[in-house]
Amino acid sequence: MLTDKMLDKLNDQINVEFYSSNLYLQMASWCETKGLEGCADFLKSHADEEMGHMHRLFTYVNECGAMAKLGAIDAPPTDFANIDAVFEETLRHEKYVTRKINELADTAFSEKDYSTFNFLQWYVAEQHEEEKLFNTILDKMRIIGTEGRGLYHFDQEIAKMIDGHGGGSVMESEA
């Protein structure tokens, strides 16, 4: 049985994951308006993955006999200075999500809720993969560049990272 404190934190995380999905979907829309179809498709795919993370938490809460609760979700930003800003924001956001997951795991451990602590280990590993992924994208951005033809090549490279993120993800191995 989940404690009230644990339930509140899990429900908060459900909404963090929901926001993540909305953020990446909005970024995809921005990319599409700039002719960056590879980046748009990648971010749409990532938005779907984040929604899967939300569903996984939602299901866990309900399986524990508690009620998952969706809260108000803030609207994500709609405009970005350039593609560099889009992917810098994704890394910043994933670092925020990592902090939230670590706080959740710490709460589960403090509450002696070892079942939830064990459940959250998947998220701990997933966040490592997410940060690694977006660091890799920023590395590609620095190597290829996003000016002139570099932007075209960068977009093509990001398109190749869809469905597996260029090396497989934890999410795929769970499917």
N, C-alpha and C positions, 0 to 999 in steps of 0.2 A: 504494500500500500504506500502510495506517495504521501509525503508530508505536505502540508499547505505550502511551506516554503519551496519545496522541490517542485510542486505542481505549478506555482506561480512562475518560477524560473523556466520551466519547460514550456509553458504557454507563452512566455516572453520570447523564447527562442523560436517557437513556431512563427511568430510574427516577424522576427529578424529574417528568417529564411524566406518568408513571403515577400518581404521588402526586397531582399536580394534578387529574387526572381523578377520583380517589377523593375528594379534598377537595370538589370541586364537587358530586359526586353525594351526598355526605353532607350538604352544605349544602342540597341540594334536598330531601332527606328531612326535614330540620329544618323547612324552609319549608312542606312539605306538612302537617306536623303542626300548624302554626300557621294553616292555612287560606290560605296565600299561594301559590295555584296558579300565578299568573303568574311569580313569582320562582322557584318550584320548576321549572317548565317551562324557563325561561331557563337555570337552573343545570344542569339535565339536558342541555340542548343544548350548553352550554359544556363539560360533562364529556365528551361525545362528541367535541367538537372537540379537547380535550386528548389524548384517546386517539388521535385521528388524528395529532397531533404526535408522539406516542410511536411509532406505526407507521411514520411517515416516517423517523425516526431509525433504527429497528430495520432497516428495509429498506436504508437507506443503508449501514449497517455491514456487513450481509450482502453487498451488492453490491460492497463493497470487498474481499471475500474474507476477511473476519474474522467472528468469531461475536459476535452481539449476545447480551448476558447480562442476564437479569432478576435483580435482587437483591431482598432483603427490602424491603417497602414498609411504612412506619409507618402505623398507623391514624390517620386524621384525627380532629380533635375532633368530638364529637357534639352539643355543646350550645353555644348562643350566647345572649348576653344579650338581643339583639333583632336586628331586620333590619339596623339600622345596623351592628352588629358584624359581621354576615355580609359585607356589602359592603366594609367597611373592611378586613376580613381578605383579601378577594379582591384588593384593590389592593396590600396589603402583600405578598401571595404573588406576584403578578405582577411586582412590583419585584424580588423575590428571583430569580424565573425570568429576568428580564432580566439581572441580574448574572451568573447562571450561563451564559447564552448569550454574553454579552460575554467571559467568561473562556474559553469554548470557542473563540470566534473568535480571541481573543488567542493561545491555544495553537496553533491551526491556523496562524496567521501566523508565530509563533515557530518552529514545526516545519517551516516552508516547505511546508506541505501546502495548496497553493492550491486544489486540488479541493474539499477539505473546507471551506476558508475561503469559497469561492464557494457551496457548498451551504448553509452557515450564514447567508448573507445573507438568505435567506427568513425564517429565525427572527428575525433582527435586526429586519426590517421587521414581522413578526408581533407581536413584543413591543411595538413602538411602538403598534401598533393595540390591543393588549390593555390597555396602561396608559391610553391615550386612552379606551377603552370604559369602564373602571371609574372613571376620573375623571368621565366624563359621568354615570354612574349616581349617583355620590356628589353631583354637582351637582344632579341631579333630586331626590335625597333631601332636600337642603337646601332646595330651592325648594318642593317639594310638602309636605314634612314626613312623618313616620311616626307621628304621634299621631292617634288617632281616625279620622275619615274620610280624612285624608291618607294613612294606611297603605293603605287600599283603592285610592285613586287612584295611589299609587306602584306598587302591585302591578300595576295595569292598564297603566301606562306601561312597566314592565319586560316584561310579556307582549308588548308591541308590538315589542320589540327582538330577539325570537327570529328565527333564520334571517336573518341579515344585520346584526344588532346595530345596527339603526337607521341604516344608511347603507352597508352592504356591508363585507365583511372581506377581508383578504388571502387567507384560506383559500378563500372562494367563488371568487375570481378564478383560483385554481389548479385548481378542479374542472373 
